[in-house]
Amino acid sequence: MNTTTPTVHATTVLGVIRNGKVALGADGQATLGNTVFKSNVKKVRKLSNDSVLAGFAGSTADAFTLLERFEDKMGQFSQNMKRAAIELAREWRTDRYLRRLEAMLVVVNATEGLVISGTGDVLEPDYPIFAIGSGGTYAQSAAMALYRHAPHLSAEEIVRESLTIAADICIYTNHNLEILTL
């Protein structure tokens, strides 16, 4: 039984909220061991009638299961993203089947973003910057610098440039980017 957060390789997901605009992007690389298996995986989605952006890192099949559960929770809790995330994390941690799933999620709407893990964590970072995956810390660092020192950049521009920087230095991240906006 895996009760620790999985080590996630082969992806970078980054979200930013700025000036009422939201962007969530990811690279397209999937690796199998030390080999690039696919270079154009779609790791970000629009959910809940296009009011929420979601991205995933980890096992694709596991992530799709969690995205479906999250969407169900959004309907169950009247589109309250935080409540849906907390209930998903609780269920994920306690359900015998779900707790074996190895993935992480980022969900972002127009006003807030959350990182959800299988250990029961629902994290709301201090800055409106949300990152997961093996290249997540690289992208997050770049995004924080741009957010603080380049006020003219939009959320989408910050995500694009930060993911590009992460792809330049993380071997599990490529330059095939997909960025969604609200």
N, C-alpha and C positions, 0 to 999 in steps of 0.2 A: 504494500500500500504506500503510495506516494503522498506524503503530507507536507512536502515542502514545495515552494514555488518552482516550477520547471525551469531549467536552463533553456532559454529560447534562442535558437540560432536561425539565421537565414531570413531575417526581415528587419525592417525599420518602419515604424508607424509614428507619425507626428501630427498633433493637432494644435492649432493656435486660435484664440479668440482675440480680436482686436477691433475696436471702434464699431461694435455691433455686427461684425462680419466673422464668419467661422470658416476655417479651412482644415481639412484632414487629408493627409496624403501618406502614401507608402511607396516603397520600391517594389519591383516586381520579381525579385529573385527568390527561388526556392532551391535549397540544397539538400542533397541526400548524401550524408557523410561529408566527404571533402570534395564533392563534385556538384557543379551547378546543374540542377535537374531541369529547371524551367526558368525563363527569364522574364515572363510577362504574367505572373500571377496577380489576380485582382484581390487586394487585401482590404479595401475600403468599400463601404456600402452606404446607401441611404436607407433609413428605416422609418417606420411610423409616419407614413404619408409624407416622406421627405423632410421631416422636422428634426431628425436626429441623424448624425453621421456616426458610423461605427467602423473600427478597424481592428484587425486581429493579428496576433503573433502566436506561433506555435503550430500544433497539428491542425491542418486545414479541416479535416472531418470533425474534430473536436470543436473547433471554432464555429463551424456552421451550426452545430448542435446548440452551442451557447448563444449564438446570435438569434436563432429561432426562439429559444427560451426567453431571451431578453425582450424580443418583440412581443411575445405572449404576455410577459410581465407589464410591458408598457400599456397594453390594452386592459389588463386587469386593474392597473392602478391609474387609470384616466390620464395617460401620457405623462405622469410624474416620473421623470427620468431618474432622479435620485432614489426614490422609493423602489422603482423597478430594479435598479442596480443593487440595492441593499438586499432585496428579496432574492434576486438571482444569486448573489454571493453567498447568502445564507443557505439556500438550497444546494448550491454547488459544493459547499463545504460539507454538508451533512448527508446528502444523498449518496448512497453506496455506489451507484453507477456514475453519477456526475463527478464525484471527487477523483475519479481516475482520469478525467479529461485534462489534457495538457495544452493549455492555451491561455492567453491573456487578451483582454478587450480594452479598447478605448472607446468611450461614447461621448459625443459632444453635441450640444444643441446651441441655440443662439446666446445663451447666458452662462452655461457652465459645462465643464467637462470632467469626466471621471475615468480612472483606471480601475479595472475590476480584475481580481485574481482568484485563483482557485483556493487560496488559503483563507478566504473570507474577507479579504481587503477590498474596500471601496475607497479609493484615495482621490482627494481633490487637492492637487498641488497648490502651492502658494501663488504661483504665477499662472496665467491662463495659457499654459503650455503643457501638453500631455504627450508623453512618449513611452513606447514599449519596443521590445525586440532587441536583438543583439547590437544594432546600431543606434538604438534609442538614446543612449546617453550622449553620443556624438551629436546627433540631431538636436537634442534638447539643449546642449551647451551652445551650439551655434544659434539656435532660436532665441535663447535668453539674451545673448549678446546683441543680436539684431533687434529684438523687441525693446531693449533698453536704449540702444544707441542709434537706431535708425527709425525715428518716429514717422517718417514719410512712407515706409514700407507697409503694404497691406498684409493681412493674415495670410493670404495665398502666396504672396511674394516671400514672406518669411519661411513658410513651409517649403516652398520650392528650393530656395537657396540653402536652407538647413539640411534638407534631404540630399541635395547635391554635395554638400560638404561631407556629410556622413558617408555617402557612396565613394567619395575620394579616399577615405581612410579606413573604412570597415570592409573586410573581405566578404562579409555576408550580405552586403547591400550593393545593389546595382543602380545605374542611372535611368532605368526604365521606370519613370515615376507616374503615378496616378494621383491626382489631387481633386477632391470634391469640395464644394463650397456651399454655404447657406447664406 
